[in-house]
Amino acid sequence: MAQIKIDLDRRLGELDRRIFGGFIEHLGRCIYGGVFDEGSPLSDERGYRTDVIEALAPLRMPTLRWPGGNFVSGYHWTDGIGPREKRPNRMELAWHAEEPNRFGTDEFIEYCRTLGTEPYICVNMGTGTMDEAAAWVEYCNGTGDTYWANLRRAYGHEEPYNVRYWGLGNEMYGEWQIGALSAEDYVKRAREFAKVMKRVDPEIELVSCGLNGWSEWDRIVIDGLVSQVNYHSVHLYTGSDDHWSNVLAPHQAERALTTARALIERARYEQGVEHPVYVAYDEWNVWFRERAEDSGLEERYTLSDALAVATYLNVFARHCETVKIANLAQMVNVIAPIFTNENGLFLQTIYHPLRLYAENLGGAVLDVHLECETYDLAGRESSPWPHRVADRGPFRVLDAAATLDPSSGDLVLAVVNRDPDRSVEASVRLADGSFGGNATAREVTGDDPGATNDFGRERVGVTERSVKARGGAFEHEFPACSVSVLRVPVGR
């Protein structure tokens, strides 16, 4: 029998709810036909799809990143303000499309306000200039009698938007990126962007452009910008057609966060940087099927993918002292939990763990001791990184994270059973304290790892059941291929 042992006094830190953030980019049908669909009977008078708003609301996104992504490196934000009928239609070179600029800064801010989320804007460091970036900050946050602040007012927005989070470019290391740079050149340019943006508004928080957390690019950028920024970004996607490789690959995020934190703390120590610098894991998801641009990146997700997404969230919880912001890429249609057509939408498999975690996890993150069977990827041709011994395992079949709800005092235990065929019986024990009554178990599961959802057909959803949990321990069976979130009253 597996053992899950929890000591209420062994705390890793506080879970930052900003790990439940989202991301929308001008790519495929994410914005147009997803978030924003003018003329649709499903949209409100502003053009926002109301069914999408209703589906996004339960995810309780604390931040929403925009406008890219690769798109931003060719995007000039001034094209997207003012009367819509006067905005230019531009060639869009990142994704080989046309950009009508009907959804711009003002629409994005209004959308964030509708959802109750904070905007996170990434600036153009490809074809953009530092003047352009500084003007964007002034347009959004300016309070004085200055040109860009007055232009915002002239367009009907008297009060400043107070955009707090600003990204210094997107994936500037990649040859696919318009205006790609070497790490050294990026640092030189980003320092100047940071300087002028902070002079416009000293209260903004900046995010440096990172790679996977452990690369030479990350080391050079962290060393060069640690004194200027509040966060260093990590972008890392995983995925595989092989179930075991797919559900275990998110442990790559453990390496990313461990290494990035070490690089950050080393740089802070050597340079005497007093302010903390954290990781913004501002692009993450399962993404491996729909890579071609003409596919619109409209990934269809399986139950196996839902388990991988839950594993990512467990990793973020365990590394709560390092990662303070995370943004799922993306929210609608494009590698997304919500999928629309002209008549409605359906919720993809990955939506359900996102919602359960956002609704339940919070407060102090507890150090979970887990003993169970392990699985080793050695010898599997489908392993995503077969040449690296550290990536083969062994990995525990179960993966777990736990938090202590500050309002109710409940223990929230999130467990992923990655075994596709077998349930796992586990003893859940408290080191000091007792379970005070029936637990509620909410489970994401389906009939097989490859199960998908579609319009009018939900093969993967959430079920709920009661679990007896009294005294110092209780036993619980975690279904095969499942994500379980248990809420249990506890007392001393």
C-alpha positions as CSV (number, residue, x, y, z in Angstrom):
1,M,0.0,0.0,0.0
2,A,1.3,3.5,-0.9
3,Q,2.0,5.9,2.0
4,I,1.2,9.6,2.0
5,K,2.4,11.3,5.1
6,I,1.8,15.0,6.0
7,D,3.1,17.1,8.8
8,L,1.1,20.3,9.2
9,D,4.2,22.1,10.6
10,R,6.5,21.2,7.7
11,R,5.7,24.0,5.3
12,L,7.5,24.8,2.0
13,G,6.0,28.3,1.8
14,E,2.9,30.0,0.6
15,L,1.2,29.2,-2.7
16,D,1.0,32.2,-4.9
17,R,-2.3,32.2,-6.7
18,R,-0.6,33.9,-9.7
19,I,0.5,30.4,-10.8
20,F,-3.0,30.0,-12.2
21,G,-2.6,32.7,-14.8
22,G,-3.4,32.5,-18.5
23,F,-2.1,33.7,-21.8
24,I,-3.8,34.8,-25.0
25,E,-2.0,35.6,-28.3
26,H,-3.0,36.8,-31.7
27,L,-2.6,33.4,-33.2
28,G,-5.1,31.2,-35.1
29,R,-8.5,31.4,-33.4
30,C,-7.4,32.4,-29.9
31,I,-8.4,36.0,-30.1
32,Y,-10.6,36.3,-33.2
33,G,-13.3,33.6,-33.1
34,G,-12.3,32.7,-29.5
35,V,-12.0,35.5,-27.0
36,F,-13.4,38.1,-29.4
37,D,-16.0,37.4,-32.1
38,E,-17.7,40.5,-33.4
39,G,-21.1,39.9,-34.9
40,S,-21.6,36.5,-33.3
41,P,-24.9,36.0,-31.5
42,L,-22.8,34.5,-28.7
43,S,-20.9,37.8,-28.2
44,D,-21.9,40.8,-26.2
45,E,-22.1,44.4,-27.6
46,R,-18.4,44.8,-27.1
47,G,-17.5,41.7,-29.2
48,Y,-16.5,39.4,-26.3
49,R,-17.8,35.8,-26.5
50,T,-20.0,35.5,-23.4
51,D,-19.8,31.7,-23.3
52,V,-16.0,31.9,-23.2
53,I,-16.1,34.5,-20.4
54,E,-18.4,32.1,-18.4
55,A,-16.0,29.2,-19.0
56,L,-12.9,31.2,-18.1
57,A,-14.4,32.7,-14.9
58,P,-14.2,29.5,-12.8
59,L,-10.4,29.2,-13.6
60,R,-10.0,32.4,-11.5
61,M,-7.0,33.6,-13.5
62,P,-5.0,36.1,-11.4
63,T,-3.0,37.3,-14.4
64,L,-3.5,37.2,-18.2
65,R,-0.5,37.6,-20.5
66,W,-0.8,39.3,-23.9
67,P,-0.3,39.9,-26.9
68,G,2.4,37.3,-27.4
69,G,4.2,35.1,-27.9
70,N,5.9,35.3,-31.2
71,F,3.3,37.7,-32.4
72,V,4.5,40.5,-30.2
73,S,8.0,40.7,-31.9
74,G,6.3,42.3,-34.9
75,Y,3.4,44.1,-33.2
76,H,3.2,47.9,-32.9
77,W,0.7,48.6,-30.2
78,T,-0.3,52.0,-31.6
79,D,-2.0,50.1,-34.5
80,G,-4.5,48.7,-31.9
81,I,-5.9,51.9,-30.3
82,G,-8.4,54.5,-31.3
83,P,-11.6,54.0,-33.3
84,R,-11.7,50.4,-34.6
85,E,-12.8,51.5,-38.1
86,K,-9.6,53.6,-38.5
87,R,-7.2,50.9,-37.3
88,P,-4.9,49.5,-40.0
89,N,-5.0,45.9,-41.4
90,R,-1.4,44.7,-41.2
91,M,0.6,41.7,-42.5
92,E,1.4,39.5,-39.5
93,L,4.8,38.0,-40.0
94,A,5.1,35.7,-37.0
95,W,2.2,33.4,-37.9
96,H,1.8,34.4,-41.6
97,A,-1.6,36.0,-41.2
98,E,-3.4,39.3,-41.4
99,E,-3.9,41.3,-38.2
100,P,-7.1,43.5,-38.3
101,N,-6.1,45.2,-35.0
102,R,-9.8,45.1,-33.8
103,F,-8.6,43.8,-30.4
104,G,-5.9,46.0,-28.9
105,T,-4.7,47.4,-25.6
106,D,-8.0,49.0,-24.6
107,E,-10.0,45.8,-25.4
108,F,-7.4,43.7,-23.6
109,I,-7.6,45.8,-20.5
110,E,-11.4,45.8,-20.6
111,Y,-11.4,42.0,-21.0
112,C,-9.1,41.6,-18.0
113,R,-11.4,43.8,-15.9
114,T,-14.4,41.7,-17.0
115,L,-12.6,38.5,-15.8
116,G,-11.2,40.2,-12.7
117,T,-7.7,39.4,-13.7
118,E,-4.5,41.5,-13.8
119,P,-3.0,42.4,-17.2
120,Y,0.5,41.3,-18.0
121,I,1.8,42.9,-21.2
122,C,4.9,41.7,-23.2
123,V,6.6,44.4,-25.2
124,N,8.0,44.2,-28.7
125,M,11.8,43.8,-28.6
126,G,11.9,42.5,-32.1
127,T,10.9,45.4,-34.5
128,G,9.9,47.6,-31.5
129,T,11.9,50.5,-30.0
130,M,12.5,51.5,-26.4
131,D,10.5,54.7,-27.1
132,E,7.6,52.6,-28.2
133,A,7.8,50.5,-25.0
134,A,8.0,53.6,-22.8
135,A,5.0,55.1,-24.6
136,W,3.0,51.9,-24.0
137,V,3.7,52.2,-20.3
138,E,2.7,55.8,-20.3
139,Y,-0.5,55.1,-22.3
140,C,-1.5,52.4,-19.7
141,N,-0.3,54.0,-16.5
142,G,0.4,57.7,-17.1
143,T,-1.3,60.1,-14.7
144,G,0.2,63.4,-15.8
145,D,-0.6,65.9,-18.5
146,T,1.4,64.1,-21.1
147,Y,0.8,63.0,-24.7
148,W,0.2,59.3,-24.3
149,A,-1.8,59.6,-21.1
150,N,-3.9,62.3,-22.7
151,L,-4.5,60.1,-25.8
152,R,-5.8,57.3,-23.5
153,R,-8.2,59.8,-21.9
154,A,-9.2,61.1,-25.4
155,Y,-10.2,57.5,-26.3
156,G,-12.5,57.4,-23.3
157,H,-10.3,56.0,-20.5
158,E,-9.8,58.7,-17.9
159,E,-8.3,56.5,-15.2
160,P,-4.9,54.9,-15.7
161,Y,-4.9,51.1,-16.2
162,N,-2.1,50.5,-13.7
163,V,-0.6,47.6,-15.6
164,R,1.9,46.1,-13.1
165,Y,3.6,43.3,-15.1
166,W,5.7,43.9,-18.2
167,G,7.7,41.3,-20.1
168,L,10.9,42.4,-21.8
169,G,10.4,40.6,-25.1
170,N,9.4,37.1,-26.0
171,E,11.8,34.2,-26.8
172,M,14.4,36.5,-28.2
173,Y,16.8,33.6,-28.2
174,G,14.9,31.7,-31.0
175,E,15.7,31.9,-34.7
176,W,12.0,31.8,-35.3
177,Q,11.6,35.1,-33.4
178,I,11.6,38.4,-35.4
179,G,14.6,40.3,-34.2
180,A,16.3,37.3,-32.5
181,L,19.4,38.2,-30.5
182,S,22.4,36.6,-28.8
183,A,22.1,36.5,-25.0
184,E,24.7,39.3,-24.7
185,D,23.0,41.6,-27.2
186,Y,19.6,40.9,-25.5
187,V,21.0,41.9,-22.1
188,K,22.4,45.2,-23.5
189,R,19.1,46.0,-25.2
190,A,16.8,44.9,-22.4
191,R,18.7,47.0,-19.8
192,E,17.9,50.1,-21.9
193,F,14.3,49.1,-22.3
194,A,14.0,48.5,-18.6
195,K,15.6,51.9,-17.8
196,V,13.2,53.9,-19.8
197,M,10.1,51.9,-18.9
198,K,10.9,52.2,-15.2
199,R,11.5,56.0,-15.5
200,V,8.0,56.3,-16.9
201,D,6.5,54.2,-14.0
202,P,8.9,53.1,-11.2
203,E,6.2,50.8,-9.8
204,I,6.1,48.4,-12.7
205,E,7.5,44.9,-12.3
206,L,9.7,43.5,-15.2
207,V,10.2,40.0,-16.5
208,S,13.4,39.1,-18.3
209,C,13.2,36.7,-21.3
210,G,14.4,33.2,-20.2
211,L,14.7,29.9,-22.0
212,N,14.3,26.6,-20.2
213,G,15.8,27.7,-16.9
214,W,19.1,25.8,-17.2
215,S,20.6,27.0,-20.4
216,E,23.6,29.2,-21.0
217,W,21.1,31.9,-22.3
218,D,19.5,31.9,-18.9
219,R,22.8,32.2,-17.0
220,I,23.9,35.2,-19.2
221,V,20.5,36.9,-19.0
222,I,20.1,36.4,-15.2
223,D,23.6,37.7,-14.6
224,G,23.0,40.8,-16.8
225,L,19.5,41.7,-15.7
226,V,19.0,40.4,-12.1
227,S,19.4,44.0,-10.8
228,Q,16.8,45.3,-13.2
229,V,14.0,42.8,-13.1
230,N,11.5,41.2,-10.6
231,Y,11.1,37.9,-12.5
232,H,12.9,35.7,-15.0
233,S,10.7,33.8,-17.4
234,V,10.8,30.1,-18.3
235,H,9.2,28.6,-21.4
236,L,9.0,24.8,-21.4
237,Y,6.4,22.6,-23.2
238,T,6.3,18.9,-23.0
239,G,4.3,16.1,-24.6
240,S,4.4,12.6,-26.2
241,D,2.1,10.1,-27.8
242,D,3.4,7.5,-25.3
243,H,1.4,7.8,-22.1
244,W,4.2,7.3,-19.6
245,S,6.5,9.7,-21.3
246,N,3.7,12.2,-21.6
247,V,2.7,12.2,-17.9
248,L,6.3,12.1,-16.6
249,A,7.8,14.8,-18.8
250,P,6.4,17.7,-16.7
251,H,9.1,16.8,-14.1
252,Q,11.4,18.7,-16.5
253,A,9.8,21.7,-14.8
254,E,11.4,20.6,-11.5
255,R,14.9,20.9,-13.2
256,A,13.9,24.3,-14.7
257,L,12.8,25.8,-11.4
258,T,15.6,24.3,-9.3
259,T,18.3,25.5,-11.7
260,A,16.8,28.9,-12.4
261,R,16.6,29.6,-8.7
262,A,20.2,28.6,-8.2
263,L,21.3,30.9,-11.0
264,I,19.2,33.8,-9.7
265,E,20.5,33.4,-6.1
266,R,24.1,33.2,-7.3
267,A,23.7,36.4,-9.3
268,R,21.9,38.2,-6.5
269,Y,24.7,37.3,-4.0
270,E,27.6,38.2,-6.3
271,Q,26.0,41.5,-7.3
272,G,24.5,42.4,-3.9
273,V,21.0,42.6,-5.3
274,E,18.6,43.1,-2.3
275,H,15.2,42.8,-3.9
276,P,13.9,39.2,-4.5
277,V,13.8,37.8,-8.1
278,Y,11.4,35.0,-8.8
279,V,10.5,32.8,-11.8
280,A,7.6,33.6,-14.1
281,Y,6.8,30.3,-15.9
282,D,4.8,32.3,-18.4
283,E,4.4,29.7,-21.1
284,W,3.6,26.1,-20.2
285,N,1.4,23.3,-21.4
286,V,1.3,19.9,-23.2
287,W,2.0,20.7,-26.8
288,F,3.4,18.3,-29.4
289,R,0.8,17.3,-31.9
290,E,-0.3,20.5,-33.8
291,R,3.0,22.3,-34.5
292,A,2.3,23.3,-38.1
293,E,1.2,26.9,-38.5
294,D,-1.6,26.0,-40.8
295,S,-3.1,23.8,-38.1
296,G,-3.9,26.9,-36.0
297,L,-2.2,24.9,-33.2
298,E,-5.6,23.5,-32.2
299,E,-4.5,20.7,-30.0
300,R,-7.1,18.1,-29.0
301,Y,-6.3,17.0,-25.4
302,T,-6.6,13.6,-23.9
303,L,-7.0,12.3,-20.3
304,S,-3.3,11.6,-20.3
305,D,-2.7,15.3,-21.1
306,A,-4.9,16.2,-18.2
307,L,-2.7,14.2,-15.8
308,A,0.4,15.9,-17.2
309,V,-1.2,19.4,-16.6
310,A,-2.0,18.4,-13.0
311,T,1.6,17.2,-12.6
312,Y,2.8,20.7,-13.7
313,L,0.6,22.3,-11.1
314,N,1.9,20.0,-8.4
315,V,5.5,21.0,-9.4
316,F,4.6,24.7,-9.2
317,A,3.1,24.1,-5.7
318,R,6.2,22.3,-4.5
319,H,8.4,25.1,-5.8
320,C,6.3,27.8,-4.4
321,E,9.3,29.8,-3.1
322,T,10.6,30.0,-6.7
323,V,7.7,30.3,-9.1
324,K,5.3,33.1,-8.3
325,I,3.7,33.6,-11.7
326,A,2.7,31.0,-14.3
327,N,0.7,31.4,-17.4
328,L,-0.9,28.5,-19.3
329,A,-0.5,28.8,-23.0
330,Q,-3.1,29.4,-24.2
331,M,-6.7,29.8,-23.1
332,V,-9.0,29.4,-26.2
333,N,-8.7,27.2,-29.2
334,V,-4.9,27.4,-29.6
335,I,-3.4,24.7,-27.3
336,A,-6.2,25.5,-25.0
337,P,-8.6,24.2,-22.4
338,I,-11.6,25.8,-24.1
339,F,-12.6,25.0,-27.7
340,T,-15.2,27.0,-29.7
341,N,-17.1,27.0,-32.9
342,E,-19.8,29.4,-34.2
343,N,-22.5,27.6,-32.2
344,G,-20.8,27.1,-28.8
345,L,-17.9,25.5,-27.0
346,F,-16.7,22.4,-25.2
347,L,-14.3,22.0,-22.3
348,Q,-11.2,20.0,-23.1
349,T,-9.8,17.4,-20.7
350,I,-7.2,19.8,-19.3
351,Y,-9.8,22.3,-18.2
352,H,-10.9,20.1,-15.3
353,P,-7.7,19.9,-13.3
354,L,-7.1,23.6,-14.0
355,R,-10.4,24.4,-12.4
356,L,-10.1,22.0,-9.5
357,Y,-6.7,23.3,-8.5
358,A,-7.7,26.9,-8.9
359,E,-10.8,26.4,-6.8
360,N,-9.1,24.5,-4.0
361,L,-5.4,24.9,-3.6
362,G,-4.2,27.9,-1.6
363,G,-2.4,28.9,1.6
364,A,0.6,27.1,3.1
365,V,2.2,24.4,0.9
366,L,3.0,21.3,2.9
367,D,5.9,19.0,2.4
368,V,4.3,15.7,1.4
369,H,6.2,12.5,2.1
370,L,5.2,9.9,-0.5
371,E,6.1,6.3,-0.8
372,C,4.7,4.2,-3.7
373,E,5.8,2.2,-6.7
374,T,8.0,3.8,-9.3
375,Y,8.3,3.8,-13.1
376,D,11.4,4.0,-15.1
377,L,11.5,5.3,-18.7
378,A,14.8,3.6,-19.5
379,G,14.7,1.7,-22.7
380,R,11.5,3.3,-24.0
381,E,12.1,4.6,-27.5
382,S,9.3,7.1,-27.0
383,S,11.0,8.8,-24.1
384,P,11.3,12.5,-24.9
385,W,14.9,12.7,-23.7
386,P,16.3,9.1,-24.0
387,H,19.9,10.3,-24.1
388,R,19.8,11.8,-20.6
389,V,19.9,9.4,-17.7
390,A,18.3,11.9,-15.3
391,D,15.2,12.1,-17.4
392,R,14.6,8.3,-17.4
393,G,13.6,8.1,-13.7
394,P,12.6,6.3,-11.7
395,F,9.5,8.4,-11.1
396,R,6.8,7.8,-8.6
397,V,3.6,6.5,-10.0
398,L,1.7,8.9,-7.8
399,D,2.5,12.6,-7.7
400,A,1.2,14.8,-4.9
401,A,0.9,18.3,-3.5
402,A,-0.9,19.6,-0.4
403,T,-2.0,23.0,0.9
404,L,-3.6,24.1,4.1
405,D,-6.6,26.4,3.4
406,P,-6.2,29.5,5.5
407,S,-9.9,30.3,5.7
408,S,-11.4,26.9,6.5
409,G,-8.4,25.1,7.9
410,D,-9.0,22.2,5.6
411,L,-6.2,20.1,4.2
412,V,-6.3,20.0,0.4
413,L,-4.5,17.0,-1.1
414,A,-4.0,16.8,-4.9
415,V,-2.8,13.4,-6.2
416,V,-2.2,12.3,-9.7
417,N,-2.2,8.5,-10.4
418,R,-0.2,8.1,-13.6
419,D,-0.8,4.4,-13.9
420,P,-3.1,3.9,-16.9
421,D,-4.4,0.6,-15.8
422,R,-4.3,0.2,-12.0
423,S,-5.8,2.1,-9.1
424,V,-3.5,2.7,-6.2
425,E,-4.6,2.2,-2.6
426,A,-2.9,4.6,-0.2
427,S,-2.8,5.4,3.5
428,V,-3.0,9.1,4.1
429,R,-1.5,10.0,7.5
430,L,-1.0,13.1,9.6
431,A,2.2,13.3,11.7
432,D,0.5,15.5,14.3
433,G,-3.2,16.0,14.3
434,S,-6.3,14.2,13.2
435,F,-8.8,14.2,10.4
436,G,-12.0,15.8,11.6
437,G,-14.7,14.3,9.4
438,N,-15.7,13.2,5.9
439,A,-13.5,14.3,3.1
440,T,-14.8,15.4,-0.3
441,A,-12.9,13.8,-3.2
442,R,-13.2,15.4,-6.7
443,E,-11.8,13.2,-9.4
444,V,-10.9,13.8,-13.1
445,T,-10.9,10.5,-14.9
446,G,-12.2,8.7,-18.0
447,D,-12.4,5.3,-19.7
448,D,-8.9,5.3,-21.1
449,P,-5.8,7.5,-21.3
450,G,-6.6,8.5,-24.9
451,A,-10.1,9.7,-24.1
452,T,-11.0,13.2,-25.5
453,N,-13.9,15.5,-25.3
454,D,-15.8,17.1,-28.2
455,F,-18.9,19.1,-28.9
456,G,-21.8,17.2,-27.3
457,R,-19.5,14.4,-26.0
458,E,-17.7,14.6,-22.7
459,R,-15.7,11.5,-22.0
460,V,-13.5,13.1,-19.4
461,G,-15.1,15.1,-16.6
462,V,-15.3,15.6,-12.8
463,T,-17.0,13.2,-10.4
464,E,-17.4,13.8,-6.7
465,R,-17.7,11.4,-3.7
466,S,-17.4,11.4,0.0
467,V,-14.6,9.7,1.8
468,K,-14.5,8.8,5.5
469,A,-11.5,10.5,7.1
470,R,-11.3,10.4,10.9
471,G,-8.4,10.0,13.3
472,G,-4.8,10.1,12.4
473,A,-5.1,8.2,9.1
474,F,-7.5,7.0,6.4
475,E,-7.2,4.9,3.4
476,H,-8.2,6.0,-0.1
477,E,-8.1,4.4,-3.5
478,F,-6.9,6.7,-6.3
479,P,-8.5,5.5,-9.6
480,A,-6.3,4.5,-12.5
481,C,-5.3,7.4,-14.7
482,S,-6.8,10.1,-12.6
483,V,-6.4,13.4,-10.9
484,S,-7.9,13.6,-7.4
485,V,-8.4,16.7,-5.2
486,L,-9.4,15.8,-1.6
487,R,-10.6,18.4,0.8
488,V,-10.3,17.1,4.4
489,P,-11.1,18.9,7.7
490,V,-8.2,18.6,10.1
491,G,-7.6,19.5,13.8
492,R,-4.8,19.3,16.4
